[in-house]
Amino acid sequence: MASAPFPRRLLPLALAAAGLLAGANASAVTLMQAYEAALKNDPAYRAAMHQADAGRENRILGRSNLLPNVSGAYNGSKNNTTQEIANREIPQRYISRSATVQVRQPLFSMDAWARYKQGVAQSASAEAVFESQSQEVIVRVVQAYVEVLFKEEQVRLAQAERDVLAEQRKVNDLLFKKGEGTRTDALETQARLDLAEAQLLDAQDSLVAVRDELANVIGQDPGELSRLRPGLRVDARDLLDFEEWKKTALDRNPDIRAMSQNVESARQEINKQRAGHIPRVDLVGTYGKTASDSLTTIDQDNKIRSIGFQMNIPIFSGGATSASTRQAAASHEKVRADREAQIDKTLLELRRNFNQVTSSVPRIEALEKAVESARLLITATEQSIKGGVRINLDLLTAQRQLYTAQRDLAQARYGYMLSSLRLRAAAGTLGAEDLKLLSANFE
């Protein structure tokens, strides 16, 4: 038998019960705890970490082309040979063995040197990409964390809106009974109340969705989150001139540095392909032992020791070397263009977040005054209700105004925090210490 559908109007109670159970089973997750959990559990970060581990090996792979190459070979075979001497067939059965060890050390190899330089560039690029991902996980954790807090503010505002309209309906019904109101006023209020109920349910659904997103990032149920402290703490570094931020970004942004290393890797690829026209010189040393190596050396053991130079001179490869070189040169120009595009993208992001940070400070100050004014209005309304001048509807309206101001203030502060983090990420300076400073805004 299918279970009965869960009434949506009971969703707030279910959320509250879930919050109580979470609080009973787990302590509240602070911003730093959420970040530490993400470092262990976030799939995107772990994938970036393993990718960086793989990229670091390119340095060793490239260096191996410059180091000696040692190889060994062993051969053993049972031979059954017939030898004809003076029209007589003489069978010969013997076992031949040979063992060889060879050491090859490049002395001059443009290909080996280019592979080494390319490996260094690829390793440095992987390190820069991982640094970018390390900064990105900080931004994603903070964004998911404050999104949950903001959705909670929206739920509270939606509840206040619903309560105001419910009280308004009571007033309209009372006035209608006394003959002082109209049926139209009552129907209009009812329609607005029904809409407010729907908006409350939407806000609650959005809260559940963003909590799930945060849980996916940190790999656990976040439970109760730390709340935002009153007041604003502006980091003095945010007040730097834009040109200083720009200079820092061009020097330290990990995405730009990764693209620069990609340009170097592409340049070395050109040298690798050009090496197809250039001779290679190796120092080769060989030590070998043979036993009954051939029919004429049956029961003879020989030792071979040799050392010398070996030069390989490419002459013609059907045009492949020239074509590969031109192809590598075209790829090099593409990567250079990609780097310029990355620089433009980074500076655009830097400018956008710089403007948001600088404009957030006066906006937050104005909203703080609005919140204070809304609190004073509530106090005045409460006094007026005691004096019989105002009614409960006026108090609910004042509370709704306070919740609206508090939500806008929280949104402005969250926006400032995220813009500040993204500003540092674009400049390439974002780290765990910045997150620790930011977490001081929560309690």
Secondary structure, 3 states (H helix, E strand, C coil): CCCCCCCHHHHHHHHHHHHHHHHHHCCCECHHHHHHHHHHHCHHHHHHHHHHHHHHHHHHHHHHHHCCEEEEEEEEEEEEEEEEECCEEEEEEEEEEEEEEEEEEEEECHHHHHHHHHHHHHHHHHHHHHHHHHHHHHHHHHHHHHHHHHHHHHHHHHHHHHHHHHHHHHHHHHHHHCCCCCHHHHHHHHHHHHHHHHHHHHHHHHHHHHHHHHHHHHCCCCCCECCECCCCCCCHHHHCCHHHHHHHHHHHCHHHHHHHHHHHHHHHHHHHHHHHHCCEEEEEEEEEEEECCCHHHCCCEEEEEEEEEEEECCCCCCCHHHHHHHHHHHHHHHHHHHHHHHHHHHHHHHHHHHHHHHHHHHHHHHHHHHHHHHHHHHHHHHHHHHCCCCCHHHHHHHHHHHHHHHHHHHHHHHHHHHHHHHHHHHHCCCCHHHHHHHHCCEC
